[in-house]
Amino acid sequence: MGGHDVVRLNAQGEHIARLHRRLTQLGYRIDPAELSLRLFGDTTRQRIIDLQTSSGLPPTGIVDQHTSAAIDGEASVRSAPPAEWPRARDPWTPEG
């Protein structure tokens, strides 16, 4: 998410659309009505509580600096390549 603004229930706008995209990338389902309205509604709040609980944060339902960092951290961990990324064989290098 980035930034240090506190985001809570009934907030609306592009920053909520970005939050929704991050949450859905992490596998959290958001009510389609909230998605279309770009609204921090009840299901968004519940998904934030779920994420906070799984991250060991207090389950406030508010996106503060710590929750935002947890969202960004989970997203980067889930999108990181495996520790040992398989290498393609270079056709110009002899095997051996």
N, C-alpha and C positions, 0 to 999 in steps of 0.2 A: 504494500500500500504506500509506504513512504509518508513523509510529513509527520507532523506532531499534533494535528487537529484531533479532537475527540469527536467520534461519530456515534450517534445513538438513534434510538427509535424515532421514526417519522422524518428523518433526514431524507432528502431527495436530490437527485442531480447526477451529473456525470461522474463525480467521485464515488457515488453509490454503484453506478454501472461498473466502474473499475473494480470495486469491492466484490460485486456479484461475479464478475469474470474470474477473479482470483479464487473465490470460494468454489465455483463450479469446476475450475481446473483442479482443485484439491479433492473433488468428489462430493462436495456438499450440494444438496438439491435445494433450490430456492423456488418459492411459489412463482409460477409464470406471470401472475398479475403484478407481483413486486418487480420482476425483471422488466416487464414492459413499461412500468411507471418509474423505473429507476428509484424505487422506494425502499428504505430501510424499515421494513415492516416486521410483523411477528415471526415469520419463518426465517428472515435474515437474522433477527436477534437470536433465535434459537440456534441457528447454525454457528453464530459467534460464540454462544455459550458452549456448544459442543466442542468447538475448536479450543476454546480457553480451557475446558476441562481436560481435553486430551493433551494439552500443552503444559499442564500444571499451573495454570494461571487462575486467579479468582474468577468465578463465573458471573461476571457482571452484565454481560450482554452489550457492553459498550466497547467500541474499538478505540482503545487508547494507544499510547506509544508501545507498550509491551505486547498488546494483541496484534498491532500492525507488524511488529517485528516477527512475531510468531507466524503470521500469515506469510510474510515474505520468506522466512526461514523454511517453512514447510514446502512452499512452492519451489524454492531453489534446491532443496534436498530431493524432492520428487522428480525434478527435471534434470538432475545431474546424471551424467552417463555412469555406467558401472565402473567400479574401481579399476578393473582390468578390461578395458575396451578391446575387443578383438581386432587385430590388425589384418588388413588385407595383404595377401602375398604380393610383393612387388614382382611383376613378370620379368623385369630386367635384372633381377638379382638371382644368381644360381642358388638352388636349394642345397642345403647341406649343413 
